Amino acid sequence: MGLASLLGRAAFKPFAKALPPMGDTERAALEAGTVGFEGDLFAGRPDFDALRARGPNRLTDDERAFIDTEVRTLNAMLDDFAIDEARDLPAAVWQFLRDKKFFGMIIPKAHGGLGFGHFAHAAVVTRIATVNTSAAVTVMVPNSLGPAELLLHYGTDAQKAHYLPRLADGRDLPCFGLTSPYAGSDAASIPDVGVLCERDVDGQRVRGFSVTFDKRYITLAPVATVVGLAFQAVDPARPEGQRELGITCALIPVPTGGMTIGRRHRPMDSAFMNGPIHGENVFVPMDWVIGGEARVGQGWRMLMESLAAGRAISLPGIGAAMQQTALFVVNGYGQIREQFGLPIGKFHAIAAITARMATDLYASDAARRYTAAALDAGEKPSLAGAILKVHLTEAGRRAALDGMDVLGGKGIMGGPKNLLGVAYRHAPIAITVEGANLLTRSLIIFGQGAVRCHPHVLAEMKAVEDNDPEALGRALLAHGGHVLRNLWGSLVHPALHGTPPADLRAEAAMIARLSSAFALTADLAMGLLGGKLKRLELLSARLGDVLSALYLASGALWRYDMEGDPTMLPFARAAIRVQLARGADTLHDLYVNLPSGLLRLAAPLLLRGTRQRRALTDKTALALAEALRADPALVGRLCPDIGQPRSGGLRDLMDALALSAPVTDELAELNGVLRRTRSLAQAAARSRDPAAALAYLRAADRVIQVDDFAP
């Protein structure tokens, strides 16, 4: 009997007891998608050649033309305040979205769609969101988690032929009903039931389901013409214990007897359409089940596999848009608004905020772009999608909050001149939908990563499930070698795998060091706590945060390599170091809270060299902020997706910044005269170019003013 067999037999019972139980829905979530560079980070062996091999992001000629023409035209039709007040997009905007096939971006050209790649899809959503979030959400939903994605992968030929052309050109507008009042973030426990039955339809006996359901928070429901629905299929004719067929997805046209639809929720009083759907004994013929009868019970797996792309694109795009808009506003307003005789952007407190926003944006947007490149290469990075959803929506919320702090009174006065108020109010929506961030951060990122990305855990679980002690022994031996390698890397120094960019070699070594320490810690935590780790959410969340910080830092390294722009090196370097500092601090906090005195004592040795104290010094922060103030091209590189709206505060700011160029070196004197005389004309008269000065001062005045309304 070999060593593997002996080890497997000895470890089988205690190992089986320690493993957390896994249901079918959890298994489907774990098995959905693919594992990419995040698996390298989880193994403690990041391969920088593999990282650099992915990308760069590319747009086809058609995609670029659409962004430069149709998206630009759409943004010029959008007025953030007017849309917010009307609580709806203008009729002309709805028609434009249909005519230009915004709802059919992911549908192949063969079915009448645009056939765009993932990066183009992400770019469209992000650019619209910088101007108006409600319009972006309206475009986003049909192209992310919706019937089109499910139909493309699982629909019957007849379903594809009927629905895809209609979805592509907007004749049909879809929504997808998943969330129920008694199953919010725990979507797998959907209480909505469809009972297998037969009914007479047009004189024929038709097999299908009688479905009763109660759905809420369904975006586009009030205006949808076809409803994607998830429900629990049940066959009452089967023996007890075998009646549940599993979650099933179907398409229901509007109207359909027994279905009530059209009422609206008001999520943070937003303008995008969102509402409940109710159904009482709605008959769903088998032909309406996505994929037909063969796909009954496979709905959860279908949803999990489809979520990987949408989750990595839609809400991260909204978060990136909020970050870009907030940085553009803070930097621009900081140049125009003066206090105490100085542009407020020069005050160190505001410069530090600007620099922090810029470094956060560089890393988070880099990770988003890297993941889009992976998607376009055919990967389905479900774990990366969860990381992006949590951390980009949180980064968007932080950026909006920072922006509001800098704007002060200007930020809180509602009206057309407001710069960030609507986005600030919308921030909690992205945090909440598609699974609340609290849940995703605490349970999913590390919980899914521990099984899906670990190089040996899945093999060990399969060996136990297959009752194969020898396979378990082989997996445990390999796991032991993995632990020893990461222990050596933590105690000494991990070897670099691959060749990182020469300018960021030191940062790549830091990524490798923290990755090795994280991988070792993950194994120690799983070995010490076993299945209990799943319930110790604060520990699990910290492990997920470290993995996320490593992923964002690696994305920043990749982005610098792909763009090859040396002027962005200070931002890339700072962004990587900030993420690694956050990850290292979190790892140290984790050891403080582990229920093992021995590990707490060993923490300084095991985590040696992981803390980066030079993440973002005051000197570095002030230098980054000054670079952004002095060079508008740097802002353009960090905020490439900023769109130009029809009117409003953002448009006023853009106009003022554009008009400031001819009088930049005179601004201090002009503003001084303006404060004394309160006359734009008198201040402009002091300029060497009075006409240019007056144009700028009028534009700047529009930026500084706030709205007031008649009683």
C-alpha positions in Angstrom: 0.0 0.0 0.0 1.5 3.3 -1.1 2.0 6.5 1.0 -1.0 8.2 -0.7 -3.3 5.3 0.1 -2.2 5.2 3.7 -2.5 8.9 4.2 -5.9 8.9 2.5 -7.3 6.1 4.6 -6.0 7.7 7.8 -7.4 11.2 6.9 -10.7 10.2 5.3 -13.1 10.3 8.3 -11.7 13.4 10.0 -11.4 15.2 6.6 -15.0 14.3 5.6 -16.2 15.6 8.9 -14.3 18.8 8.6 -15.6 19.6 5.1 -18.6 21.9 4.9 -21.7 20.4 3.5 -22.5 21.5 -0.1 -26.0 21.6 -1.6 -26.8 21.4 -5.3 -27.3 25.2 -5.7 -24.0 25.9 -4.0 -22.3 23.3 -6.2 -23.7 24.9 -9.3 -22.4 28.3 -8.2 -18.9 26.9 -7.4 -18.7 25.0 -10.7 -19.9 28.0 -12.8 -17.4 30.0 -14.8 -13.6 29.6 -15.1 -10.5 30.4 -13.0 -7.9 32.8 -14.2 -5.2 34.9 -12.6 -7.1 34.9 -9.4 -6.2 31.2 -9.1 -2.5 32.1 -9.3 -3.0 34.6 -6.4 -4.8 32.0 -4.3 -2.0 29.5 -4.9 0.6 32.1 -3.8 2.4 31.9 -7.2 1.3 34.8 -9.4 2.6 34.2 -13.0 3.3 37.6 -14.4 3.8 36.3 -17.9 0.2 34.8 -17.8 -1.0 38.2 -16.5 0.7 40.2 -19.3 -0.5 37.7 -21.9 -4.1 38.7 -21.4 -5.1 41.8 -23.4 -4.8 44.6 -24.3 -8.4 45.8 -24.6 -9.4 46.2 -28.2 -12.4 47.7 -30.0 -13.5 46.7 -33.5 -14.1 49.5 -36.0 -17.8 49.0 -35.5 -17.5 49.2 -31.7 -15.4 52.3 -31.9 -17.7 54.0 -34.3 -20.7 53.2 -32.1 -19.0 54.7 -29.0 -17.8 57.8 -30.9 -21.1 58.4 -32.6 -24.2 56.8 -31.1 -23.0 56.9 -27.5 -21.8 60.5 -27.9 -25.2 61.5 -29.5 -27.1 59.7 -26.7 -25.1 61.5 -24.0 -25.8 64.8 -25.7 -29.6 64.0 -25.3 -29.3 63.5 -21.6 -30.1 66.0 -18.9 -29.4 64.5 -15.5 -31.7 66.9 -13.5 -34.5 66.9 -16.0 -34.6 63.1 -16.1 -34.4 62.9 -12.4 -37.3 65.3 -12.0 -39.5 63.5 -14.6 -38.6 60.1 -13.2 -38.3 58.8 -16.7 -36.1 59.1 -19.8 -37.5 61.4 -22.5 -39.5 59.6 -25.2 -36.9 60.6 -27.8 -34.2 58.8 -25.8 -36.3 55.6 -25.5 -36.8 55.7 -29.3 -33.1 56.4 -29.9 -32.1 53.4 -27.7 -34.4 51.2 -29.7 -33.4 52.5 -33.2 -29.7 52.2 -32.5 -29.9 48.8 -30.9 -28.5 49.7 -27.5 -30.6 46.8 -26.1 -29.0 44.3 -28.5 -25.3 44.9 -27.9 -24.6 41.3 -26.9 -26.9 39.7 -29.5 -24.9 38.5 -32.5 -25.3 40.2 -35.8 -26.8 37.0 -37.3 -29.8 37.6 -35.0 -30.1 41.3 -35.7 -27.9 42.6 -32.8 -24.7 44.5 -32.7 -22.5 41.6 -31.7 -20.2 43.6 -29.4 -17.5 42.2 -27.3 -17.4 42.5 -23.5 -15.0 45.4 -23.4 -17.2 47.4 -25.8 -20.3 46.5 -23.8 -18.5 47.7 -20.6 -17.3 50.9 -22.3 -20.8 51.8 -23.5 -22.4 51.3 -20.1 -19.6 53.3 -18.3 -19.7 56.2 -20.7 -23.5 56.6 -20.4 -23.3 56.3 -16.6 -20.9 59.2 -16.3 -23.7 61.4 -17.7 -26.8 59.7 -16.3 -27.1 56.6 -14.2 -30.7 55.9 -15.1 -30.0 55.7 -18.8 -27.0 53.5 -18.1 -29.1 51.1 -16.0 -31.8 51.0 -18.7 -29.2 50.0 -21.3 -27.3 47.7 -18.9 -30.1 45.3 -17.9 -31.1 43.8 -21.2 -27.3 43.2 -21.9 -26.3 41.6 -18.6 -28.6 39.4 -16.6 -31.5 39.0 -18.9 -33.3 36.7 -21.3 -30.9 37.5 -24.2 -27.9 36.0 -22.4 -29.9 32.9 -21.4 -31.4 32.5 -24.8 -28.0 32.7 -26.5 -26.6 29.9 -24.4 -29.6 27.7 -23.7 -32.6 28.7 -25.8 -34.2 26.4 -28.4 -33.8 27.3 -32.0 -37.4 28.4 -32.2 -37.0 30.7 -29.1 -33.8 32.3 -30.5 -35.5 32.8 -33.9 -38.5 34.5 -32.3 -37.0 36.5 -29.5 -33.5 37.6 -30.3 -34.3 39.8 -33.3 -37.1 41.4 -31.3 -34.9 42.0 -28.3 -32.1 43.4 -30.5 -34.2 46.1 -32.1 -36.3 46.9 -29.1 -39.6 45.6 -30.2 -39.4 43.5 -27.1 -38.1 45.0 -23.9 -37.1 42.4 -21.3 -36.8 42.1 -17.5 -35.9 39.2 -15.3 -37.8 38.2 -12.2 -35.5 36.6 -9.7 -35.7 38.3 -6.3 -38.7 37.4 -4.0 -39.7 39.1 -0.8 -38.8 36.1 1.3 -35.6 35.2 -0.7 -33.6 38.3 -1.3 -29.9 37.7 -1.4 -30.5 34.0 -0.9 -31.9 33.7 -4.4 -31.3 30.0 -4.5 -34.2 29.5 -2.1 -36.8 31.0 -4.4 -40.2 30.3 -2.9 -42.1 30.8 -6.2 -43.5 27.5 -7.3 -44.6 26.1 -10.7 -46.7 22.9 -10.6 -46.4 20.6 -13.6 -49.8 20.2 -15.2 -51.7 20.1 -18.5 -54.2 22.6 -19.8 -56.4 23.0 -22.9 -55.0 25.8 -25.1 -56.8 26.6 -28.4 -58.3 23.2 -28.4 -55.1 21.3 -27.7 -53.8 19.6 -24.5 -50.6 21.5 -23.5 -48.0 20.4 -20.9 -46.6 23.1 -18.7 -46.5 24.7 -15.3 -49.0 26.6 -13.2 -46.8 29.2 -11.5 -47.6 31.4 -8.6 -45.0 34.0 -7.9 -44.2 37.3 -6.1 -41.2 39.2 -7.4 -39.8 42.6 -6.5 -37.0 45.0 -7.3 -37.2 44.0 -11.0 -35.6 46.6 -13.2 -37.5 47.4 -16.4 -40.6 45.5 -15.2 -43.0 48.5 -15.5 -42.2 48.8 -19.2 -41.2 45.2 -20.1 -42.9 43.3 -22.9 -41.4 39.9 -21.9 -40.6 38.6 -18.5 -37.8 36.2 -17.7 -38.9 34.3 -14.6 -37.2 31.9 -12.2 -39.3 29.5 -10.2 -39.1 26.2 -8.4 -40.6 23.5 -10.7 -42.6 20.7 -8.9 -44.0 17.5 -10.3 -46.8 16.4 -7.8 -47.1 13.0 -9.6 -43.7 11.9 -8.4 -43.1 10.1 -5.1 -42.6 12.1 -2.0 -39.0 13.5 -1.8 -38.6 13.4 -5.6 -41.2 16.1 -6.5 -38.9 19.1 -6.6 -37.4 19.4 -10.1 -35.2 22.4 -9.4 -35.1 26.1 -10.4 -36.4 26.7 -13.9 -36.3 29.7 -16.1 -39.1 30.7 -18.5 -40.1 33.6 -20.7 -43.6 35.0 -20.2 -45.0 37.6 -22.7 -46.8 40.7 -21.4 -49.7 40.5 -21.0 -50.4 37.0 -19.8 -53.5 35.9 -17.8 -52.9 35.9 -14.1 -49.8 38.1 -14.2 -49.8 41.6 -12.7 -47.1 44.0 -13.9 -46.7 47.7 -14.4 -46.4 49.3 -10.9 -43.2 51.0 -9.9 -40.8 51.0 -7.0 -38.8 54.2 -6.4 -35.3 53.1 -5.6 -33.7 56.2 -4.1 -36.2 58.1 -6.2 -34.3 57.2 -9.3 -35.7 57.6 -12.8 -35.0 54.1 -14.1 -37.9 51.7 -14.3 -38.1 49.2 -11.5 -41.1 47.4 -10.0 -42.8 44.3 -8.7 -44.4 41.4 -10.7 -47.0 39.1 -9.3 -48.6 36.0 -10.7 -51.4 33.7 -9.6 -51.7 30.4 -11.3 -50.0 31.7 -14.5 -49.9 28.9 -17.1 -46.4 28.6 -18.5 -46.4 26.1 -21.5 -43.3 24.0 -21.8 -42.4 25.9 -25.0 -41.9 29.0 -22.8 -39.3 27.3 -20.6 -35.9 28.5 -21.8 -34.3 25.6 -23.6 -37.6 23.6 -23.5 -38.4 20.6 -21.3 -34.8 19.4 -21.4 -33.8 22.5 -19.3 -36.4 22.1 -16.6 -34.5 22.2 -13.2 -31.3 23.6 -14.7 -32.2 27.2 -14.1 -29.8 27.9 -11.2 -26.8 26.6 -13.1 -27.9 28.6 -16.2 -28.1 31.8 -14.1 -24.8 31.2 -12.4 -23.0 30.6 -15.7 -24.6 33.7 -17.2 -23.9 35.9 -14.2 -20.1 35.7 -14.7 -20.0 38.1 -17.6 -22.8 40.5 -16.5 -21.6 40.8 -13.0 -18.1 41.7 -14.2 -19.4 44.4 -16.6 -22.6 46.1 -15.6 -22.4 47.2 -11.9 -18.5 47.6 -12.1 -19.1 49.9 -15.0 -21.5 52.0 -12.9 -18.9 52.1 -10.1 -16.1 53.1 -12.5 -18.3 55.8 -13.9 -19.0 57.3 -10.5 -15.2 57.2 -9.7 -14.3 58.9 -13.0 -17.0 61.5 -12.7 -16.1 62.3 -9.1 -12.4 62.7 -9.8 -13.1 64.8 -12.9 -15.4 67.1 -10.8 -13.1 67.3 -7.8 -10.0 68.1 -9.8 -11.8 70.6 -12.1 -13.8 72.3 -9.3 -10.6 72.5 -7.3 -9.0 74.6 -10.1 -12.0 76.9 -10.6 -13.2 77.5 -7.0 -11.0 79.8 -4.9 -11.0 80.4 -1.2 -8.5 82.6 0.7 -7.0 83.7 -2.6 -6.1 80.1 -3.7 -7.7 77.5 -5.9 -9.1 75.0 -3.3 -7.3 72.2 -5.1 -4.0 73.5 -3.7 -5.1 73.0 -0.1 -3.4 69.9 1.2 -6.6 68.4 2.6 -8.3 68.5 -0.8 -5.1 67.5 -2.7 -4.8 64.4 -0.5 -8.4 63.5 -1.3 -7.8 64.0 -5.0 -4.7 61.8 -5.0 -6.5 59.0 -3.1 -9.4 59.1 -5.5 -6.9 58.9 -8.5 -5.0 55.9 -7.1 -8.2 54.1 -6.2 -9.6 54.7 -9.7 -6.4 53.6 -11.4 -6.4 50.2 -9.6 -10.2 49.5 -9.7 -10.6 50.5 -13.4 -7.5 48.5 -14.3 -9.0 45.4 -12.7 -12.3 46.0 -14.6 -10.4 46.4 -17.9 -8.3 43.3 -17.2 -11.4 41.2 -16.5 -13.1 42.5 -19.7 -10.0 41.3 -21.6 -10.3 37.9 -19.9 -14.0 37.7 -20.9 -13.2 38.6 -24.5 -10.6 35.8 -24.5 -13.4 33.3 -23.7 -13.0 33.1 -19.9 -15.9 33.3 -17.5 -14.3 34.6 -14.3 -17.1 34.3 -11.8 -14.9 35.0 -8.8 -13.4 38.0 -10.4 -16.9 39.2 -11.2 -17.8 39.0 -7.5 -14.6 40.9 -6.6 -15.4 43.7 -9.1 -19.0 44.0 -8.1 -18.2 44.5 -4.5 -15.1 46.7 -4.7 -16.0 48.9 -7.7 -19.4 49.7 -6.3 -17.8 50.5 -3.0 -15.1 52.6 -4.6 -17.8 54.4 -6.5 -19.6 55.2 -3.3 -16.4 56.4 -1.6 -15.6 58.6 -4.6 -19.1 60.2 -4.5 -18.7 60.8 -0.8 -15.3 62.4 -1.2 -16.6 64.5 -4.0 -19.5 65.7 -1.9 -17.0 66.6 0.9 -15.0 68.8 -1.5 -18.0 70.5 -3.1 -19.5 71.4 0.3 -22.6 73.6 -0.1 -22.4 73.3 -3.9 -22.8 69.5 -3.6 -25.9 69.5 -1.5 -28.0 72.0 -3.3 -30.3 70.2 -5.7 -30.9 71.5 -9.2 -29.5 71.6 -12.7 -26.2 73.1 -11.5 -25.5 70.2 -9.1 -22.4 68.2 -10.0 -22.7 65.0 -8.0 -25.9 65.0 -6.0 -27.9 62.5 -8.2 -24.9 60.1 -8.4 -24.4 60.3 -4.6 -28.1 59.4 -4.1 -27.8 56.5 -6.5 -24.6 55.0 -4.9 -26.4 52.7 -2.5 -28.4 51.1 -5.3 -25.3 49.5 -6.9 -24.1 48.4 -3.5 -27.4 46.5 -2.9 -28.5 44.9 -6.1 -27.3 41.6 -7.6 -26.6 40.4 -4.1 -25.9 42.8 -1.3 -22.2 43.6 -0.9 -22.3 42.6 2.8 -23.2 39.0 1.7 -20.9 38.9 -1.3 -18.0 40.1 0.7 -18.6 38.0 3.8 -19.6 34.7 2.2 -18.9 34.5 -1.5 -15.5 35.9 -2.5 -13.4 33.8 -0.2 -16.0 31.0 0.2 -16.1 30.5 -3.5 -12.4 31.2 -3.9 -11.4 28.7 -1.3 -13.0 25.8 -3.2 -12.9 27.1 -6.8 -9.4 28.7 -6.9 -7.4 26.7 -4.4 -5.2 24.2 -6.3 -6.1 21.2 -4.2 -9.3 21.7 -2.1 -11.7 20.8 -4.9 -9.7 17.6 -5.6 -9.9 16.7 -1.9 -13.7 17.4 -1.8 -14.2 15.3 -4.9 -12.2 12.4 -3.4 -14.4 12.4 -0.3 -17.5 12.6 -2.4 -16.3 9.7 -4.6 -15.3 7.7 -1.5 -11.7 7.4 -2.9 -9.1 7.4 -0.1 -6.2 7.1 -2.4 -7.2 10.1 -4.5 -7.6 12.0 -1.2 -4.1 10.9 -0.2 -2.6 12.2 -3.4 -4.4 15.5 -3.1 -3.3 15.9 0.5 0.3 15.2 -0.4 0.2 17.8 -3.1 -1.6 20.2 -0.6 1.2 19.6 1.9 3.8 20.6 -0.7 1.8 23.7 -1.5 1.7 24.8 2.1 5.5 24.3 2.5 6.2 26.3 -0.6 4.1 29.2 0.7 5.7 28.9 4.2 9.1 29.2 2.6 7.9 32.2 0.5 6.6 33.9 3.6 9.6 33.3 5.7 12.2 34.0 3.1 11.2 35.5 -0.2 9.0 34.0 -3.0 10.5 33.6 -6.4 9.1 35.8 -9.2 7.3 33.7 -11.8 7.4 35.4 -15.2 8.8 38.8 -16.1 6.8 41.8 -14.8 7.3 45.3 -16.3 10.8 46.6 -15.4 9.4 49.8 -14.0 7.2 47.9 -11.6 9.5 44.9 -10.7 9.6 46.0 -7.0 5.8 46.2 -6.9 5.6 42.7 -8.6 7.8 41.3 -5.8 5.4 42.8 -3.2 2.5 41.2 -4.9 4.2 37.8 -4.9 5.2 38.2 -1.2 1.7 39.1 -0.1 0.2 36.4 -2.3 2.4 33.8 -0.7 1.4 35.0 2.8 -2.3 35.1 1.9 -2.2 31.5 0.5 -0.4 30.2 3.6 -2.9 32.1 5.9 -5.9 30.7 3.9 -4.6 27.1 4.4 -3.9 27.7 8.1 -7.4 29.2 8.6 -9.1 26.4 6.7 -7.0 23.7 8.5 -7.7 25.2 11.9 -11.4 26.0 11.5 -12.6 23.6 8.7 -16.2 24.0 7.9 -16.7 26.6 10.7 -14.8 29.1 8.7 -17.8 29.5 6.4 -19.8 30.7 9.4 -17.1 33.0 10.8 -18.0 35.7 8.3 -15.7 38.4 9.7 -12.7 36.1 9.1 -13.9 35.0 5.7 -14.5 38.6 4.7 -11.0 39.6 5.6 -9.5 36.8 3.6 -11.7 37.8 0.7 -10.5 41.4 1.1 -6.9 40.4 0.9 -7.5 38.4 -2.3 -9.4 41.4 -3.8 -6.6 43.8 -3.0 -4.1 41.4 -4.7 -6.4 41.2 -7.7 -6.8 45.0 -8.0 -3.0 45.5 -7.5 -2.3 43.0 -10.2 -4.8 44.7 -12.5 -2.9 48.0 -12.0 0.4 46.3 -13.0 -1.3 44.8 -16.1 -2.8 48.2 -17.1 0.5 50.0 -16.9 2.1 47.3 -19.0 -0.6 47.4 -21.6 -0.8 51.1 -21.9 2.9 51.7 -21.9 2.5 55.3 -20.8 5.5 56.4 -18.6 3.6 59.5 -17.5 1.2 57.2 -15.6 4.0 55.4 -13.7 3.6 57.4 -10.5 -0.1 56.6 -10.4 0.4 52.9 -11.2 3.1 52.6 -8.6 1.0 54.4 -5.9 -2.2 52.4 -6.8 -0.4 49.1 -6.4 1.2 50.0 -3.1 -2.1 51.4 -1.7 -3.9 48.1 -2.5 -1.1 46.0 -1.1 -1.0 48.1 2.1 -4.8 47.6 2.5 -4.3 43.8 1.9 -1.4 43.6 4.3 -3.2 45.5 7.1 -6.2 43.3 6.7 -4.1 40.2 6.9 -2.5 41.4 10.1 -6.0 42.1 11.5 -7.0 38.6 10.6 -4.2 37.0 12.7 -5.3 39.1 15.7 -8.7 37.6 15.4 -7.8 34.0 14.7 -8.8 31.6 17.6 -5.3 30.3 17.9 -2.8 31.8 20.3 0.1 30.0 18.5 -0.8 31.6 15.2 -1.2 35.0 16.8 2.3 34.6 18.2 3.7 33.4 14.9 2.1 36.2 12.9 5.1 38.6 12.9 7.3 35.9 11.4 4.7 34.6 8.9 3.8 38.0 7.7 7.3 39.4 7.7 7.9 41.9 4.9 4.2 42.2 3.9 3.5 45.7 5.3 4.3 48.5 2.9 4.6 51.6 5.0 5.3 53.9 1.9 1.9 53.3 0.3 0.9 56.9 -0.2 3.0 59.5 1.8 1.9 63.1 2.0 4.7 64.0 -0.4 3.5 61.5 -3.0 -0.1 62.4 -2.6 0.6 66.2 -3.1 2.8 65.4 -6.1 0.1 63.3 -7.7 -2.6 66.0 -7.1 -0.3 68.7 -8.5 0.4 66.6 -11.6 -3.4 66.3 -12.2 -3.9 70.1 -11.8 -1.0 70.9 -14.1 -1.7 68.4 -16.9 -5.3 67.9 -18.1 -4.1 65.0 -20.3 -3.4 63.0 -17.1 -7.0 63.5 -16.0 -8.1 62.4 -19.5 -6.1 59.1 -19.2 -7.6 58.4 -15.7 -11.1 59.4 -16.8 -11.4 58.3 -20.5 -15.1 57.5 -20.3 -16.4 60.9 -19.2 -19.3 61.8 -21.5 -20.5 65.2 -22.4 -24.1 65.8 -21.4 -26.6 68.2 -23.0 -26.6 70.6 -20.1 -26.3 70.9 -16.4 -23.5 71.2 -13.8 -21.1 68.7 -15.4 -21.4 70.5 -18.8 -20.8 73.9 -17.1 -17.7 72.5 -15.5 -16.4 71.1 -18.9 -17.1 74.5 -20.6 -15.3 76.4 -17.9 -12.2 74.2 -18.0 -12.0 74.4 -21.7 -12.3 78.2 -21.6 -9.6 78.6 -18.9 -6.7 77.6 -21.1 -6.0 81.1 -22.7 -6.1 82.9 -19.3 -4.6 80.2 -17.0 -1.6 82.4 -15.9 -3.9 85.3 -15.1 -6.6 83.5 -13.0 -5.2 84.6 -9.6 -5.3 88.3 -10.6 -8.7 88.1 -12.4 -10.3 86.4 -9.4 -8.7 89.0 -7.1 -10.3 91.8 -9.1 -13.6 89.9 -9.2 -13.7 89.6 -5.4 -13.1 93.3 -5.0 -15.5 94.6 -7.6 -18.0 91.7 -8.0 -18.0 92.6 -11.7 -17.2 90.1 -14.3 -16.6 92.8 -16.9 -14.2 94.8 -14.7 -12.2 91.7 -13.9 -12.0 90.7 -17.6 -10.9 94.2 -18.6 -7.6 93.6 -16.7 -6.7 90.7 -19.0 -4.5 90.8 -22.0 -7.4 89.1 -23.8 -10.6 90.6 -22.3 -13.0 88.6 -24.5 -11.4 85.3 -23.6 -11.3 86.3 -19.9 -14.9 87.3 -19.9 -16.0 84.1 -21.5 -14.1 82.1 -18.9 -15.3 84.2 -15.9 -19.0 83.8 -17.0 -18.5 80.0 -17.4 -16.7 79.8 -14.0 -19.5 81.8 -12.4 -22.1 79.2 -13.7 -20.0 76.5 -12.0 -19.8 78.3 -8.7 -23.5 79.3 -8.5 -26.2 77.0 -7.1 -29.8 76.7 -7.9 -32.7 78.3 -6.1 -36.4 78.0 -6.8 -39.6 80.0 -6.4 -41.6 79.2 -3.3 
